[in-house]
Amino acid sequence: MKLLQTVALTKRFGNKTAVDNISLTIDQGKMVALLGPNGAGKSTIINMLIGMIQPNSGQIIFDGKVTNIGDYRMEIGVVFQGSVLDKKLTVKDNIMMRSKMYSRPVNVKNLIEKFELKNIWKQKYGSLSGGQRRRVDIARALISSPKLLFLDEPSTGLDIQTRTKIWEVLDELRKDTGLTIVFTTHYLEESQNADYIYIIDQGKLIAEDTVLGLQKKYTKNILKLTYINGTSKTMTIDSKDEALGILFEEDTNINDFEYRPGTMDDVFMNLTGKYIR
Ligand SMILES: Nc1ncnc2c1ncn2[C@@H]1O[C@H](COP(=O)(O)OP(=O)(O)OP(=O)(O)O)[C@@H](O)[C@H]1O
């Protein structure tokens, strides 16, 4: 079921078109990535979807109705790039203050458990580490039991363990509660968490599909042979059968081999002719 759609969404700042005619469909219960380099227009899209800024043209459709943000503000949670929480307040106060604003707050105990907040519950938000803060930011955005969670660059600057943890929890939440998640990222690895990826570059939507679909459309499989004499050769391959043919032919000359699908790096390179970072 379609939860949120944009039709030809466009935003200009002066004579710069930051978001150019972008149409997206976000299905209920899915994890969707907006992937693109710095300045691609990802935050501007999110800011229009959460009502921070108005589009110059285009439509936003929520739950089947052409809408403006006022109609669905209560249905969304947002985690911004920079935190908006009060540094002088404790984690508890930051989260509980917010919970009072909503008619159907989520079970706070569950959030504390899921995001491992017990040990920092009474600590001032300002004294937390980056990873701890991010966990609190997300927990707070979920306090209203939103249908849709927006995360703008959720793991920029975080260490790999914290990133992995955050993605595990988000995936669990999605499976348990049917939460729909839209996130922006310029980490290619991170986009692979998504069910569906929109690739944005210079304000334009340049490709969209699942990870596998993108790999299939925009990359080839890679076969690397390591020979008994110590040399190696890497080649692009159209199909498994072609790889098997080569391996069969080279059988007695090779020591080892690696066969892998193209990566999201290859996808981005093939689409734009440049690396994302
Ligand atoms: N308020 C503004 N006024 C003028 N230009 C803006 C404004 N906000 C964004 N832009 C420009 O619009 C373009 C898209 O910016 P945006 O922040 O949406 O990119 P992004 O993909 O989110 O980048 P990043 O990954 O660095 O956050 C950029 O060229 C940016 O400079």
The ligand as an SDF file (V2000), in Angstrom:
LIG
                    3D

 31 33  0  0  0  0  0  0  0  0999 V2000
   18.0350   27.4360    2.2790 N   0  0  0  0  0  0  0  0  0  0  0  0
   18.7970   27.3090    1.1970 C   0  0  0  0  0  0  0  0  0  0  0  0
   19.1430   28.3760    0.4710 N   0  0  0  0  0  0  0  0  0  0  0  0
   19.8950   28.2650   -0.6530 C   0  0  0  0  0  0  0  0  0  0  0  0
   20.3470   27.0870   -1.1350 N   0  0  0  0  0  0  0  0  0  0  0  0
   20.0320   25.9740   -0.4510 C   0  0  0  0  0  0  0  0  0  0  0  0
   19.2580   26.0150    0.7460 C   0  0  0  0  0  0  0  0  0  0  0  0
   19.1020   24.7540    1.1980 N   0  0  0  0  0  0  0  0  0  0  0  0
   19.7700   23.9440    0.3400 C   0  0  0  0  0  0  0  0  0  0  0  0
   20.3340   24.6800   -0.6540 N   0  0  0  0  0  0  0  0  0  0  0  0
   21.1070   24.1570   -1.7910 C   0  0  0  0  0  0  0  0  0  0  0  0
   20.3500   23.1460   -2.4080 O   0  0  0  0  0  0  0  0  0  0  0  0
   21.1720   22.0620   -2.8110 C   0  0  0  0  0  0  0  0  0  0  0  0
   20.6890   20.7830   -2.1500 C   0  0  0  0  0  0  0  0  0  0  0  0
   20.9760   20.8300   -0.7650 O   0  0  0  0  0  0  0  0  0  0  0  0
   20.5780   19.6700    0.2430 P   0  0  0  0  0  0  0  0  0  0  0  0
   20.9630   20.1200    1.6190 O   0  0  0  0  0  0  0  0  0  0  0  0
   19.1790   19.2840    0.0160 O   0  0  0  0  0  0  0  0  0  0  0  0
   21.5490   18.4790   -0.2300 O   0  0  0  0  0  0  0  0  0  0  0  0
   21.8330   17.1000    0.4580 P   0  0  0  0  0  0  0  0  0  0  0  0
   21.7350   16.0680   -0.6030 O   0  0  0  0  0  0  0  0  0  0  0  0
   20.9530   16.9150    1.6320 O   0  0  0  0  0  0  0  0  0  0  0  0
   23.3340   17.2750    0.9110 O   0  0  0  0  0  0  0  0  0  0  0  0
   24.0990   16.7250    2.2390 P   0  0  0  0  0  0  0  0  0  0  0  0
   24.3430   15.2680    1.9880 O   0  0  0  0  0  0  0  0  0  0  0  0
   25.3710   17.5190    2.2090 O   0  0  0  0  0  0  0  0  0  0  0  0
   23.2400   17.0100    3.4150 O   0  0  0  0  0  0  0  0  0  0  0  0
   22.5910   22.4390   -2.4290 C   0  0  0  0  0  0  0  0  0  0  0  0
   23.2160   23.0050   -3.5510 O   0  0  0  0  0  0  0  0  0  0  0  0
   22.4090   23.5010   -1.3520 C   0  0  0  0  0  0  0  0  0  0  0  0
   23.4770   24.4000   -1.3370 O   0  0  0  0  0  0  0  0  0  0  0  0
  1  2  1  0
  2  3  1  0
  2  7  2  0
  3  4  2  0
  4  5  1  0
  5  6  2  0
  6  7  1  0
  6 10  1  0
  7  8  1  0
  8  9  2  0
  9 10  1  0
 10 11  1  0
 11 12  1  0
 11 30  1  0
 12 13  1  0
 13 14  1  0
 13 28  1  0
 14 15  1  0
 15 16  1  0
 16 17  2  0
 16 18  1  0
 16 19  1  0
 19 20  1  0
 20 21  2  0
 20 22  1  0
 20 23  1  0
 23 24  1  0
 24 25  2  0
 24 26  1  0
 24 27  1  0
 28 29  1  0
 28 30  1  0
 30 31  1  0
M  END
$$$$
